[in-house]
Amino acid sequence: MRTAALPARTAAMLLLAGSAAAGPSLCRAEAPPPPPPPVSTPILAPDSRAEAHPAGHTATPLQLFAAAEEAWSSGDAEGLASLVDTTQVRIGLKPGSTPTAAMTRSAAAFLFQDQLRLVRTQSFQVTRINVGNASATATARWWGDWGGREGNRKLTVTLSAVPLAGRWYLRQVRVKG
């Protein structure tokens, strides 16, 4: 009985070997499925950026300054721009320069990006917060590498905020040497 089983196994092995030798047309492996398309973030219109941050996101001055600290630390100019009051914001990121008015979130993002791209931020920390009835101010320390002759610098950043329609917004951002 055992001799009958051996030829059947051998025949099966020969059949498989023969189909492999016959060429790729008979032994074609299925290709793996294509990778899924990359997930993309929807591009928000300038007026809809506020909707990207729910009202509770900056409902208090502490939340606003924490969001600003996080965005600045990661070099997120769009994130910083989403925190500004575009009706009256003034941004001065070069020490000693006069702050520039930004009338739109896109203009604010440009002003932030224009400076943040030049600096490799090493640290940005809010160190002091003063809250009044209708305004709040935060002081932060910004450590960064400006490269070249500027090198590593430690600057002071003042963030001024106001409440509008149940949220707090940055009204002025100013860097001092």
Order of alpha helices (4+ residues) and beta strands (2+ residues): alpha-alpha-alpha-alpha-beta-beta-alpha-beta-beta-beta-beta
